[in-house]
């Protein structure tokens, strides 16, 4: 498992794939991590497939369920931001304000943003920015969290300016 993750970080995708296949043969492959590999190498349909499988396997109620963060992004890539909104709301409803809540709100804000719902995106983004996320059961870090908040704020501001220019 760790060898697959290490090779993924090092961008040694052939070696990473090898270790995931060894894990698969032993019935120990993480659907979530394999989905992340597929996302990283641009195989979006395969990533969505494995993330959907991973939704059936939870790591516990007090940790981030990564498929609920990544599936909305893949929905946006597929041109279906509304589906991303539904998935992110489902995660928020299931988790409440436990670890993962901030990440799910980031997914929701991104989905609203790409669906043109800028006011709703702002609300979700502010919830994420104000939430003190604890990164349990994930390789996502606080630095990535802060970066994502700031990037989405910039993207939201850019779209709000474009909207004002368009209507004025």
Protein Blocks (a to p, Z undefined) as FASTA:
>chain_A
ZZmmmmmmnopaklmmmmmmmmmmnopacfklmmmmmmmnopaklmmmmmmmmmmpccbj
kbccfklmmmmmmmmmnopaklmmmmmmmmmmmnmpaehjlmmmmmmmmmmmmnopaklm
mmmmmmmmmpccddehiabdfklmmmmmmmmmmmmmmmmmmmmmmmZZ
